Amino acid sequence: MTISRKVFAIATVFVAGVAWAGPEKDCLLTGTVTHGDQPGVDNTSVKIHSVSKYDDSANCRVRSGQKLEFKLPADSRLQEAPSGSEVKYRYQDDGAGSTSTSLISVDA
């Protein structure tokens, strides 16, 4: 029996956006892992608490209060990380409706 592991993240941004030079977004999302307490149910979630440019040349404009909603890719490092661990994701949006998110690091 395979149990589907779905993890979603919603980021509400409370900081002002950074410079914008085109339709693409390339952001570094930093968040905290939380595991639910319901036995037998995988309800791992990530609360995003900061959004910044992925690197100095990246575009990452997010308006204050704007929500980014996306499905996080399956990654065993996330399930194995204890609650409270800091995680970093790279979020990319091509401006045409296609997005990708990849786990960069987990700091337990």
N, C-alpha and C positions, 0 to 999 in steps of 0.2 A: 504494500500500500504506500503510495506516495502522497505526502502532505504538501500541498502547495504553500510556499512561503511568500507572502506578499507583504511588502513594506512600502508605505507611502510617506511622503514628507510634504509638509506645507510650510513654506517660509513666509512669514510676514515681516517685511523689512521696516525697521524703525530708524534707518539711517538715510541720509540724503544720497541720491545716486551719484555715480562718478561719471567722468567724461564719456561722451558718446560720439563715435565717428562713423557709424554705419549701422546697418540693420542687424548685425550679428551680436550675440551676447556670448561672452566667454568668462564665466564667473567662478570664483572659489567660494564654496559654501562651507561654513564651519558649524557643527552642531553637536548635540549630546545624545547618546544612545539611552533608550529606556526599554526595559523588558517588562511586559505585563505579568501579573501574578496568577493568571488563570492556567491551571495545569492542563497539559495536552494541547494547548492552543498557542501557536506562534504569533504573538502580537508585539513584535519588536517594532519600535518606532524611533525616529530621529527628529529631534526638535532643532531646527536651524536657528541659530542666534546671530550669525553675521554673514554678510555677503560683501565680497570685494572683487576687484579685478583678479583674474587668474595669474596674470603677470603684468609687467609694466606696459606692454604694448597691447593688452587685451581691452576689448570694449565690454563694459558691464554696467549698463544703466538700468537701475531699478528705482522706481518712484517710491517715496515714503508711503507705507501702508499697502503697497502692491503685493499680491500673493503670487507665488510661483508654486504650481502644483504639478507633481511629476511622480512617476513610479521609480523607486530606487532599484537598481539592478541587484539580483540575487548575489550574495557574497557571504561565504561562511565566516569570514572575519567579523562581520557585523553580528551574526548570531552568537559567536563565541565571545565577543567583547562584553565585559561586565557593564551593567547599568552605570551611567555617569561617564563612560568613556567618551573622549572627544573624537569626532570623525571629520574628515575633510573630503568634499566631493568637488569634481569639476562639472559644471553645468554649462552646456553649450546650446544655443538656439540659433538656427540659421536665418531666422526672420521670415521663413516661408512655411512655418508650422512644424518643422522637424526639430526635435530636441534630443539630446543625449546627456546622460549623467553617469559618471564613473567614480567609484570609490578610490581615493588617492591614499588615505592613511587612516589608521585607527590607533589612537594613543590611549592605552588602558591605564 
